[in-house]
Amino acid sequence: MTDTNTETTPGPCGVSPRLLEVLICPVTGGPLVFDRDACELISTKAKLAFPIRDGLPILLESEARDLEGPAS
C-alpha cells in the first residue's frame, strides 16, 4: 500500500510539511518560521536559527545559529 498523503510526504529540505506546522522553539515555546533557502527554522523571539540536517530539525540551542552574532 502506497501512502500518497501530502502531510507525510517530505517537503523542502526533506522535512514533512505537517512537522513544520507543529514544531515550536525549544527556548521560547514560540513559533518557528521555515527558511527554505537556508534549510533552517527561525525563532524570531529567541533570535536563533535552528538547522535542518538530513531532513531532521536540530532543535538544540547549542546547535542554533545566533541571528544577532557576527556573520561567518
VOLOZA-951110 format. One line per 3 residues: number of its first residue (from 1); their letters; for each residue x, y, z of N, C-alpha, C. Coordinates in nm, 4 decimals. Layout:
NUM> a> X:Y:Z:X:Y:Z:X:Y:Z  ...
This chain:
1> mtd> 0.0846:-0.1184:0.0000:0.0000:0.0000:0.0000:0.0885:0.1239:0.0000  0.0606:0.2145:-0.0887:0.1391:0.3359:-0.1010:0.0658:0.4511:-0.0362  0.1363:0.5245:0.0495:0.0785:0.6397:0.1165:0.1050:0.7630:0.0321
4> tnt> -0.0010:0.8237:-0.0203:0.0142:0.9433:-0.1017:-0.0304:1.0673:-0.0262  -0.0422:1.0562:0.1038:-0.0827:1.1681:0.1878:0.0262:1.2742:0.1853  -0.0092:1.3965:0.1437:0.0893:1.5034:0.1339:0.1410:1.5474:0.2696
7> ett> 0.0704:1.5151:0.3775:0.1169:1.5549:0.5105:0.2393:1.4755:0.5525  0.2587:1.3569:0.4995:0.3743:1.2762:0.5372:0.4807:1.2733:0.4283  0.4505:1.3299:0.3126:0.5459:1.3356:0.2042:0.6509:1.4411:0.2370
10> pgp> 0.7793:1.4042:0.2310:0.8828:1.5039:0.2620:0.8712:1.6253:0.1717  0.8841:1.7394:0.2330:0.8789:1.8647:0.1592:1.0194:1.9195:0.1413  1.0314:2.0502:0.1395:1.1622:2.1128:0.1234:1.2570:2.0701:0.2349
13> cgv> 1.3798:2.0483:0.2022:1.4848:2.0067:0.2969:1.4565:1.8701:0.3570  1.3613:1.7957:0.2997:1.3326:1.6611:0.3462:1.2456:1.6527:0.4700  1.1852:1.7640:0.5104:1.1021:1.7677:0.6308:0.9553:1.7643:0.5924
16> spr> 0.8776:1.6870:0.6662:0.7345:1.6795:0.6432:0.6704:1.8167:0.6692  0.5878:1.8636:0.5766:0.5187:1.9906:0.5990:0.4364:1.9904:0.7281  0.3783:1.8774:0.7621:0.2996:1.8679:0.8865:0.3888:1.8890:1.0087
19> lle> 0.5094:1.8330:1.0051:0.6027:1.8504:1.1158:0.6395:1.9973:1.1312  0.6623:2.0651:1.0196:0.6965:2.2073:1.0249:0.5859:2.2895:1.0905  0.4625:2.2450:1.0759:0.3490:2.3172:1.1344:0.3422:2.3045:1.2856
22> vli> 0.3885:2.1929:1.3397:0.3699:2.1683:1.4835:0.4923:2.1971:1.5693  0.6083:2.2139:1.5075:0.7286:2.2406:1.5857:0.7244:2.3794:1.6488  0.7775:2.3897:1.7698:0.7882:2.5186:1.8372:0.9324:2.5379:1.8829
25> cpv> 0.9660:2.6597:1.9129:1.1000:2.6923:1.9590:1.1231:2.6290:2.0965  1.2325:2.5544:2.1131:1.2600:2.4920:2.2420:1.3042:2.5922:2.3491  1.3402:2.7124:2.3088:1.3856:2.8143:2.4033:1.2684:2.8974:2.4544
28> tgg> 1.1842:2.9443:2.3624:1.0760:3.0357:2.3998:0.9381:2.9713:2.3998  0.9249:2.8583:2.3315:0.7933:2.7969:2.3162:0.7099:2.8650:2.2098  0.7702:2.9603:2.1408:0.7009:3.0341:2.0359:0.7110:2.9648:1.9007
31> plv> 0.6514:3.0260:1.8001:0.6507:2.9664:1.6661:0.7880:2.9735:1.5992  0.8069:2.8840:1.5034:0.9277:2.8820:1.4215:0.8883:2.9128:1.2775  0.9712:2.9895:1.2095:0.9482:3.0249:1.0697:1.0470:2.9456:0.9844
34> fdr> 0.9951:2.8770:0.8841:1.0789:2.7946:0.7972:1.1476:2.8805:0.6923  1.2798:2.8760:0.6890:1.3591:2.9433:0.5861:1.4007:2.8371:0.4848  1.3294:2.8300:0.3753:1.3502:2.7272:0.2729:1.4898:2.7365:0.2112
37> dac> 1.5381:2.8562:0.1856:1.6681:2.8733:0.1200:1.7839:2.8255:0.2075  1.7776:2.8535:0.3369:1.8862:2.8165:0.4280:1.8627:2.6815:0.4964  1.7446:2.6219:0.4754:1.7070:2.4972:0.5447:1.7236:2.5139:0.6959
40> eli> 1.6587:2.6183:0.7470:1.6641:2.6475:0.8895:1.5242:2.6810:0.9401  1.5072:2.6636:1.0695:1.3861:2.7071:1.1375:1.4250:2.8267:1.2237  1.3588:2.9377:1.2009:1.3947:3.0635:1.2649:1.3007:3.0933:1.3812
43> stk> 1.3592:3.1235:1.4957:1.2838:3.1739:1.6095:1.3138:3.3226:1.6194  1.2184:3.4051:1.5784:1.2415:3.5493:1.5809:1.2488:3.6002:1.7247  1.1740:3.5375:1.8138:1.1736:3.5802:1.9542:1.3078:3.5502:2.0213
46> akl> 1.3644:3.4325:1.9972:1.4932:3.3940:2.0559:1.6109:3.4440:1.9722  1.5824:3.4893:1.8500:1.6847:3.5340:1.7560:1.7868:3.4230:1.7288  1.7309:3.3024:1.7024:1.8112:3.1849:1.6727:1.7613:3.1179:1.5458
49> afp> 1.8536:3.0541:1.4744:1.8201:2.9771:1.3550:1.8637:2.8331:1.3790  1.7664:2.7417:1.3815:1.7930:2.6007:1.4055:1.8107:2.5290:1.2717  1.9195:2.4548:1.2540:1.9453:2.3893:1.1256:1.8561:2.2673:1.1028
52> ird> 1.8388:2.2349:0.9758:1.7731:2.1105:0.9362:1.8801:2.0297:0.8636  1.9129:1.9130:0.9170:2.0166:1.8281:0.8584:1.9581:1.6931:0.8218  1.9763:1.6529:0.6989:1.9252:1.5241:0.6502:1.7768:1.5074:0.6797
55> glp> 1.7013:1.6162:0.6679:1.5575:1.6121:0.6892:1.5145:1.6169:0.8345  1.6102:1.6330:0.9267:1.5776:1.6363:1.0694:1.6058:1.7742:1.1282  1.5039:1.8397:1.1839:1.5275:1.9665:1.2520:1.6103:1.9418:1.3789
58> ill> 1.7174:2.0171:1.3949:1.8036:2.0063:1.5116:1.7639:2.1190:1.6068  1.6809:2.0855:1.7040:1.6260:2.1886:1.7927:1.7025:2.1952:1.9249  1.8328:2.2029:1.9131:1.9192:2.2185:2.0297:1.9751:2.3604:2.0278
61> ese> 1.9629:2.4294:2.1394:2.0119:2.5669:2.1458:2.1615:2.5725:2.1141  2.2357:2.4700:2.1555:2.3798:2.4667:2.1313:2.4142:2.4517:1.9822  2.3209:2.4038:1.9023:2.3430:2.3871:1.7577:2.2881:2.5034:1.6756
64> ard> 2.2120:2.5914:1.7403:2.1475:2.7009:1.6688:2.2464:2.8116:1.6356  2.2166:2.8814:1.5276:2.2964:2.9965:1.4854:2.2338:3.1220:1.5454  2.3170:3.2037:1.6081:2.2710:3.3295:1.6684:2.2477:3.4309:1.5571
67> leg> 2.1270:3.4808:1.5467:2.0958:3.5764:1.4396:2.1503:3.7150:1.4686  2.1905:3.7406:1.5931:2.2472:3.8728:1.6264:2.3987:3.8710:1.6253  2.4586:3.7527:1.6139:2.6042:3.7417:1.6167:2.6661:3.7857:1.4865
70> pas> 2.8006:3.7921:1.4831:2.8697:3.8301:1.3598:2.8493:3.7256:1.2507  2.8378:3.7716:1.1291:2.8201:3.6802:1.0152:2.9494:3.6059:0.9908  2.9353:3.4764:0.9554:3.0570:3.3990:0.9308:3.0837:3.3820:0.7842
